[in-house]
């Protein structure tokens, strides 16, 4: 196609030259200068046509190495006249067949999936590699081994203050399924171990806990305690053992202020004689729903509340609340006495209430 265009250009040049010769005979009609300008314009137009019709960079075949002799750009003169008759068309490179670009291209085809290599490990292979042998669970114990950052370590695999909740000096172990009291930090002041499965309290459970002031073991299954379990607690003031199976009340320190032994199976023989006598700070004593036959005496003078309902108390003495040897004696603090639910007629023991600010509640 380029050869045709170049040939056409040559023919036009011949026509123009002949016209120039003709115009030389008529110099008065067309000046020679204008003819030269027309020839230069035509040459520039042909050069631009060749540039636009030349092979595009994205469509042409890779060009070969340039011929420096054919393209002598340094000595190229734009003002020189081109010898179009002897023009070699092969200097512009090999001709390229553009008809090859008319091939149809299929759109939307997807390359087939390449199967993974045979030796590539699958997810199941990894799962088999990561499978570890299972070990039998260790027996659960609460043996104290040593102190840690979160309290004493236990046999459950974690310290007490992760097994339970420790806030300040209070340790909360409620409803944890414990069958014994866990080792406690030495700074413990209040223990809450309610609603567990504790059956026995040992004298080593509270050893070296000199700051312990309150113990609440309500709602367990405690049926026995070591005799001196609370004796070594110099600051113990509150003891709550309601809703258990105790028949014997252990010996308590004289620092007690609040005792709650409701809903047990206490019997009178299980309470130490004069067990409350020296508790000068005792104010609240709850012994209801037990099997007591009589009121444990003597009672401390600071006592404010005494609940003994639903026992087996059948009689009272003149010295149960008052002092028969001192007719002026008045027990001013004891204002809440419950004797209802006992096989006792309180009207028969009027001399037992003469020192009280209020009559006890009971059957008439």
C-alpha positions as CSV (number, residue, x, y, z in Angstrom):
1,X,0.0,0.0,0.0
2,X,2.9,2.4,0.8
3,X,4.5,1.6,-2.5
4,X,1.3,2.6,-4.3
5,X,1.1,5.9,-2.4
6,X,4.8,6.7,-3.2
7,X,4.3,5.8,-6.9
8,X,1.3,8.1,-7.0
9,X,3.4,10.9,-5.4
10,X,6.1,10.5,-8.0
11,X,3.6,10.8,-10.8
12,X,2.3,13.9,-9.3
13,X,5.8,15.3,-9.1
14,X,6.3,14.6,-12.7
15,X,3.2,16.5,-13.6
16,X,4.2,19.4,-11.4
17,X,7.7,19.5,-13.0
18,X,6.2,19.5,-16.4
19,X,3.9,22.2,-15.3
20,X,7.0,24.0,-14.0
21,X,8.6,23.7,-17.4
22,X,5.5,24.9,-19.0
23,X,5.4,27.8,-16.6
24,X,9.1,28.6,-17.4
25,X,7.9,29.5,-20.9
26,X,5.4,31.7,-19.3
27,X,7.4,33.4,-16.6
28,X,5.2,36.3,-16.6
29,X,2.2,34.1,-15.3
30,X,3.6,32.0,-12.5
31,X,6.8,33.0,-10.7
32,X,9.5,30.4,-10.1
33,X,9.6,31.2,-6.4
34,X,6.0,30.1,-6.0
35,X,6.6,26.9,-7.8
36,X,9.5,26.0,-5.5
37,X,7.2,26.7,-2.5
38,X,4.6,24.4,-3.9
39,X,7.1,21.6,-4.4
40,X,8.3,21.9,-0.8
41,X,4.7,21.8,0.6
42,X,4.0,18.7,-1.4
43,X,7.1,17.0,-0.1
44,X,6.1,17.8,3.5
45,X,2.6,16.5,2.9
46,X,4.0,13.2,1.5
47,X,6.4,12.9,4.5
48,X,3.5,13.3,6.9
49,X,1.4,10.7,5.0
50,X,4.3,8.3,5.3
51,X,4.6,9.0,9.1
52,X,0.8,8.3,9.7
53,X,0.7,5.3,7.5
54,X,3.9,3.8,9.0
55,X,3.6,0.7,11.4
56,X,2.2,1.6,14.8
57,X,4.4,0.7,17.9
58,X,1.7,-1.5,19.4
59,X,0.7,-3.2,16.2
60,X,3.9,-3.6,14.2
61,X,6.3,-6.5,14.5
62,X,9.4,-5.9,16.6
63,X,11.8,-3.7,14.6
64,X,15.2,-4.9,13.7
65,X,18.4,-3.1,14.5
66,X,18.5,0.3,12.9
67,X,20.8,0.9,10.0
68,X,22.9,4.0,10.9
69,X,24.0,4.4,7.2
70,X,20.4,4.5,5.9
71,X,19.3,6.9,8.6
72,X,22.0,9.5,8.7
73,X,20.1,12.0,10.9
74,X,23.0,14.2,11.7
75,X,23.7,15.1,8.1
76,X,20.1,15.2,7.0
77,X,19.1,18.4,5.3
78,X,15.5,19.3,5.3
79,X,16.0,22.0,2.6
80,X,17.6,19.6,0.1
81,X,15.6,18.3,-2.8
82,X,14.5,14.6,-2.7
83,X,15.3,12.4,-5.7
84,X,11.9,10.7,-5.8
85,X,12.8,8.6,-9.0
86,X,15.6,6.8,-7.3
87,X,13.9,6.5,-3.9
88,X,14.6,3.2,-2.2
89,X,11.5,2.1,-0.3
90,X,13.2,-0.7,1.6
91,X,15.1,1.8,3.9
92,X,12.0,2.1,6.1
93,X,12.2,-1.5,7.2
94,X,10.6,-4.7,6.2
95,X,6.9,-4.6,5.2
96,X,4.4,-5.9,7.6
97,X,1.3,-7.8,6.7
98,X,-1.5,-6.1,8.6
99,X,-4.0,-8.7,7.4
100,X,-2.9,-11.0,10.2
101,X,-4.6,-8.6,12.7
102,X,-8.0,-9.6,11.4
103,X,-8.1,-12.8,13.4
104,X,-11.2,-13.3,15.6
105,X,-10.5,-13.1,19.4
106,X,-12.9,-15.1,21.6
107,X,-14.1,-13.1,24.6
108,X,-15.3,-14.7,27.8
109,X,-13.3,-17.9,27.7
110,X,-11.8,-19.0,31.0
111,X,-8.5,-20.8,31.4
112,X,-9.0,-24.3,32.8
113,X,-8.2,-24.7,36.5
114,X,-4.8,-26.0,37.2
115,X,-4.9,-28.9,39.6
116,X,-2.7,-28.5,42.7
117,X,0.5,-30.4,42.8
118,X,0.3,-34.0,44.0
119,X,2.7,-33.4,46.9
120,X,1.0,-30.3,48.2
121,X,-0.5,-31.0,51.8
122,X,-4.2,-30.6,52.2
123,X,-6.2,-29.2,55.1
124,X,-6.9,-32.7,56.3
125,X,-3.1,-33.4,56.2
126,X,-2.5,-30.4,58.5
127,X,-5.2,-31.5,60.8
128,X,-3.6,-34.9,61.2
129,X,-0.3,-33.3,61.8
130,X,-1.7,-31.0,64.6
131,X,-3.6,-33.7,66.4
132,X,-2.1,-34.2,69.8
133,X,-2.5,-37.2,72.1
134,X,-5.1,-36.6,74.8
135,X,-4.0,-37.1,78.4
136,X,-6.3,-38.3,81.2
137,X,-7.5,-35.4,83.4
138,X,-5.6,-34.9,86.6
139,X,-7.5,-35.4,89.9
140,X,-9.0,-32.2,91.2
141,X,-7.7,-31.2,94.5
142,X,-7.3,-28.0,96.4
143,X,-3.9,-28.7,98.0
144,X,-2.0,-25.5,98.8
145,X,1.4,-25.5,97.0
146,X,2.6,-21.9,97.3
147,X,1.7,-18.2,97.0
148,X,1.3,-16.6,93.6
149,X,0.5,-13.2,92.0
150,X,-3.3,-13.9,92.3
151,X,-3.3,-15.6,95.6
152,X,-2.3,-19.2,96.7
153,X,-2.2,-21.8,93.9
154,X,-4.8,-24.6,94.0
155,X,-4.9,-28.0,92.4
156,X,-7.5,-26.7,89.9
157,X,-4.8,-25.2,87.8
158,X,-5.3,-21.6,88.8
159,X,-4.8,-19.4,91.9
160,X,-7.6,-18.8,94.4
161,X,-8.1,-15.2,93.1
162,X,-8.7,-16.5,89.6
163,X,-10.9,-19.4,90.7
164,X,-12.8,-17.0,93.0
165,X,-13.1,-13.3,92.9
166,X,-10.9,-11.2,95.1
167,X,-11.8,-7.6,95.8
168,X,-9.6,-5.9,98.4
169,X,-9.6,-8.2,101.4
170,X,-12.8,-10.0,100.3
171,X,-12.8,-13.4,98.6
172,X,-16.0,-14.5,96.8
173,X,-16.3,-18.2,96.1
174,X,-20.1,-18.5,96.0
175,X,-21.7,-21.3,94.0
176,X,-18.4,-22.7,92.6
177,X,-19.1,-26.4,93.3
178,X,-16.3,-26.5,95.9
179,X,-16.1,-29.4,98.2
180,X,-13.6,-27.8,100.6
181,X,-12.4,-24.3,101.4
182,X,-9.6,-23.2,99.0
183,X,-6.3,-21.7,100.3
184,X,-6.9,-18.0,101.1
185,X,-4.5,-15.1,100.8
186,X,-3.1,-13.9,104.1
187,X,-4.7,-10.5,103.6
188,X,-8.3,-12.0,103.5
189,X,-10.7,-10.2,105.8
190,X,-14.0,-11.6,104.4
191,X,-14.7,-15.0,103.0
192,X,-17.9,-15.8,101.1
193,X,-18.2,-19.5,100.3
194,X,-22.0,-19.8,100.0
195,X,-23.9,-22.5,98.1
196,X,-21.1,-25.0,97.6
197,X,-20.7,-28.7,98.5
198,X,-18.4,-28.3,101.5
199,X,-18.9,-31.1,104.0
200,X,-16.2,-30.6,106.5
201,X,-14.1,-27.7,107.7
202,X,-10.5,-28.4,108.9
203,X,-8.5,-26.5,111.4
204,X,-5.9,-25.9,108.7
205,X,-8.3,-24.0,106.4
206,X,-7.9,-20.7,108.3
207,X,-4.3,-21.0,109.5
208,X,-2.3,-17.7,109.6
209,X,-5.3,-15.6,108.6
210,X,-5.0,-13.1,111.4
211,X,-7.0,-10.5,109.6
212,X,-10.1,-12.6,108.9
213,X,-13.2,-10.9,110.3
214,X,-16.1,-12.6,108.6
215,X,-16.9,-16.2,107.3
216,X,-20.0,-16.9,105.4
217,X,-20.5,-20.6,104.5
218,X,-24.3,-20.5,104.2
219,X,-26.0,-23.2,102.1
220,X,-23.4,-25.9,102.1
221,X,-23.5,-29.5,103.4
222,X,-21.3,-29.0,106.4
223,X,-21.9,-31.7,109.0
224,X,-18.6,-31.6,110.9
225,X,-15.9,-29.2,112.0
226,X,-12.6,-29.6,113.8
227,X,-13.0,-28.4,117.4
228,X,-10.4,-25.6,117.2
229,X,-11.1,-24.5,113.6
230,X,-12.0,-20.9,114.6
231,X,-9.9,-20.6,117.8
232,X,-6.8,-19.2,116.0
233,X,-8.7,-16.2,114.4
234,X,-8.1,-13.2,116.7
235,X,-10.3,-10.8,114.7
236,X,-13.2,-13.0,113.8
237,X,-16.5,-11.2,114.4
238,X,-19.1,-12.7,112.1
239,X,-19.8,-16.4,111.4
240,X,-22.7,-17.5,109.1
241,X,-23.3,-21.2,109.0
242,X,-27.0,-21.3,108.2
243,X,-28.6,-24.0,106.1
244,X,-26.1,-26.8,106.9
245,X,-26.2,-30.1,108.8
246,X,-24.4,-29.2,112.0
247,X,-25.3,-30.9,115.2
248,X,-22.4,-29.5,117.3
249,X,-21.3,-25.9,117.4
250,X,-17.5,-25.4,117.5
251,X,-15.8,-23.3,120.1
252,X,-15.8,-19.6,119.0
253,X,-13.5,-16.7,119.9
254,X,-14.8,-14.1,122.4
255,X,-14.6,-11.4,119.7
256,X,-17.8,-12.6,118.0
257,X,-20.5,-10.0,117.2
258,X,-22.8,-11.9,114.8
259,X,-23.6,-15.6,114.8
260,X,-26.0,-17.3,112.4
261,X,-26.7,-21.0,112.9
262,X,-30.2,-21.2,111.5
263,X,-31.6,-24.3,109.8
264,X,-29.2,-26.8,111.1
265,X,-29.6,-29.8,113.4
266,X,-28.1,-28.3,116.6
267,X,-28.9,-30.1,119.8
268,X,-28.4,-28.6,123.3
269,X,-25.7,-31.1,124.1
270,X,-23.8,-29.8,121.1
271,X,-23.5,-26.3,122.5
272,X,-20.7,-25.6,125.0
273,X,-21.9,-24.7,128.5
274,X,-21.5,-21.0,129.0
275,X,-20.3,-20.8,125.4
276,X,-21.6,-17.2,124.9
277,X,-20.8,-15.9,128.4
278,X,-17.6,-14.1,127.6
279,X,-18.7,-12.7,124.2
280,X,-19.1,-9.1,125.4
281,X,-19.5,-7.8,121.8
282,X,-22.1,-10.3,120.7
283,X,-25.3,-8.5,119.5
284,X,-27.0,-11.0,117.1
285,X,-27.6,-14.7,117.8
286,X,-29.7,-16.7,115.3
287,X,-30.5,-20.3,116.4
288,X,-33.9,-20.9,114.9
289,X,-35.0,-24.1,113.2
290,X,-32.8,-26.5,115.2
291,X,-33.3,-29.1,117.8
292,X,-32.5,-27.2,121.0
293,X,-34.2,-28.2,124.2
294,X,-33.4,-25.1,126.2
295,X,-31.9,-21.6,125.8
296,X,-28.1,-21.6,126.2
297,X,-27.2,-19.5,129.2
298,X,-25.8,-17.2,130.4
299,X,-26.4,-14.7,127.6
300,X,-24.0,-11.7,127.2
301,X,-25.4,-8.3,128.3
302,X,-24.8,-6.6,125.0
303,X,-27.1,-9.0,123.1
304,X,-29.8,-7.3,121.1
305,X,-31.4,-10.0,119.0
306,X,-32.1,-13.7,120.0
307,X,-34.1,-15.9,117.6
308,X,-35.0,-19.4,118.9
309,X,-38.2,-20.1,117.0
310,X,-39.0,-23.6,115.8
311,X,-37.0,-25.5,118.3
312,X,-37.9,-27.9,121.1
313,X,-37.8,-25.5,124.1
314,X,-40.4,-26.4,126.7
315,X,-39.4,-24.3,129.8
316,X,-37.7,-21.1,131.0
317,X,-35.9,-20.2,134.2
318,X,-36.0,-17.0,136.2
319,X,-32.4,-16.4,135.4
320,X,-32.6,-17.1,131.7
321,X,-32.8,-13.4,130.9
322,X,-32.9,-11.7,134.4
323,X,-31.0,-11.9,137.7
324,X,-33.0,-13.3,140.5
325,X,-30.5,-12.0,143.0
326,X,-30.8,-8.4,141.8
327,X,-34.3,-7.1,141.5
328,X,-33.1,-3.9,140.0
329,X,-31.4,-5.6,137.1
330,X,-32.7,-4.5,133.6
331,X,-31.5,-6.0,130.4
332,X,-32.0,-2.9,128.2
333,X,-30.4,-4.0,124.9
334,X,-32.4,-7.2,124.3
335,X,-35.4,-6.0,122.4
336,X,-36.0,-8.8,119.9
337,X,-36.7,-12.3,121.3
338,X,-38.4,-15.0,119.2
339,X,-39.8,-18.1,120.9
340,X,-42.7,-18.9,118.6
341,X,-42.8,-22.4,117.2
342,X,-41.7,-24.1,120.4
343,X,-43.9,-26.3,122.7
344,X,-43.8,-23.4,125.3
345,X,-46.5,-21.3,126.9
346,X,-44.8,-18.0,127.7
347,X,-47.7,-17.0,130.1
348,X,-46.5,-19.6,132.6
349,X,-43.0,-17.9,133.0
350,X,-43.8,-14.3,133.8
351,X,-40.9,-13.9,136.3
352,X,-38.5,-14.6,133.4
353,X,-39.4,-11.4,131.6
354,X,-39.6,-8.8,134.4
355,X,-36.2,-7.3,133.4
356,X,-36.9,-7.1,129.7
357,X,-38.0,-3.9,127.9
358,X,-40.3,-6.0,125.6
359,X,-42.0,-9.3,126.0
360,X,-40.8,-12.2,123.8
361,X,-42.8,-13.4,120.8
362,X,-44.2,-16.8,121.4
363,X,-47.3,-19.0,122.0
364,X,-49.7,-18.0,124.8
